[in-house]
Amino acid sequence: MATQTDTKPNPGAEGRSENLRDSAMMAHLLDALEKGTDIGHYGRLVFTMVGRYFMPEDKLVELLARQPDMDKNDAEALVAEVKGHDYNPPKRGKILAWQKEQDFPICPNADDPDSCNVYEELRFPDEVYERIGEYWEQQSY
C-alpha cells in the first residue's frame, strides 16, 4: 500500500528530504504499520512525533489504528497528545534509549552512528527548528 508520502517531491534543504520514506527508520516504521506489525509504544510515539509533519492527520490515525490493542480512538488520542504538547521529533539518542524499553527495533540499524537521525534525513517545518533554537537559548541563561 502506498502512502501519500511516497508521492511528495523530494527537494529538501541542505540535502534533507520532505519525503518521509527517505528516512530509513521512518520507512521501516511505515512498512511495519502498513502490515499491522506491533511497533511498540515508543515506536508509535516516534512515528507520531515525526510523521505528523509529513502526512495528513487522518492518514496518521489510520496507520496507528492498525496496531494491536489500538483502535481509532486510541490513535486519535495519541496524535492529539503529541500535537497538544507540541513535541519536537526526538533526537537519535532518545530514539535509541526508547528502543531499549521495547522489543520492536525502532532504529533498524542502531549500530550505524549515521542512522536514525531524522534531523539529518528530513526537512521539518521552520517552526520546529525555531522551537529548538528557543529551547537552547533558554538553557544558556
N, C-alpha and C positions, 0 to 999 in steps of 0.2 A: 504494500500500500504506500503510495507516495503522499508525502505531506506537503503543505503549501510551502514549506521552507525549501523544498527541492527546486522550486522554480524561481526563487528570488535571485536577482542579479548578484554578482559577486565582485563589486567594485572595491569595497573596503578602503580604509585609510591606513597608511603605513603597513600595507600588506595584510591587514586584518579583514576578515570576511563578514558579510551580512547574511550569509547562508549558514544556518545552524549546523548543517551536516558537514561543514568544513572544519568543525572541531571533532576530532576522532572520538573524544569522550562523549560529546553530545550525540553524535551519530550512533554510538554504542548504546546509549540510553534510549534514544528514539527507536532503534531496532528492537530492543527488549520490550519497550512499552507497546509497540505495534503488535508484537507477538503475545502480549499478555504475560510476559515473564515478570516475576516479582523482583523489582529493583531495590526493595527495602525502603525504610522510612527516609534515610538520608539521601538515597538515590532520587526519590521523589522530590525531596526538598531541593536538592541541587538542580534537578531538571526544571522545577518551577522557578527557582531564583534566576536561572539563566534564560530558560525558554520563554518567559513572559515578555521578553524584549524582542522576540523573533517570530512569534506566531500569535494568531488571534486567541483570545481567552477561551472561546468555545472549543477550539481545537486542543488547547492545553488540557482543559477539563475532560474532553473526550478521551484523550490518551491516558490520563491519570485514572479515570474511572474504570479502565481495563485491568487495574491492579487487583490481585486477590485481596479480599476483605476491604475493598474500597468501592464505593458507588459514586454516582454523580454528585450527591450532596456532600460527601466527604471530599471529593476532588474540588468542588466549588469552595468549600471551607478552607482547604489548603491554599488555593490560589488567592482567596480573599485575605487570609492571614499574611501571606508573603507580600501582597500589594499593600495591605493596611500598615504593615511595619516598614514598608518600602526598603526591604532588604536588598543590599547590593549583592551581585553574584559573588560566590565565595572564591577566595584565593586557593591555589593549588594545595598549600599546606593544610588548610581547613578541610578540603575535599579528602585528602589522604587520611586525616585524623578521623573524619566521619566514617570513611570506608572501613577502618579497623573495628568499628562498632556494629558491623553487619556482615552477612555472608556474601551478598552480591557485590562484585567489584565495580565500583563507580568509575574508577580510572582503570581502563583496560590494560595500560602499560605503565604501571606505577614506578617501575624501575628506571624509566626514561625521564631524566630531570626536565626535559623539554615538553613532556606530555601533560595534559590536563590543566593547562594554564589558559583559561578562557579569555583572559585579558590580552594574551598574545595572539590568540587564534581568531577572536571575534571582535567586531566593531560594535560597541554598545552606544546607545544614545548619549549625547553630550552631558545630560544631567547626571548620569551615573558617574562619570569622571569628575564632575563638579562636586558631587556629594563626597566622593573620596578625598578630593583636594581639601574641602572644607574640614573634613574629619581630621586630616593630618595637620592642618593649620591649627586647629583647636588643641591637638596633642602637643604642639610645640610651645605652647604658652605656659 
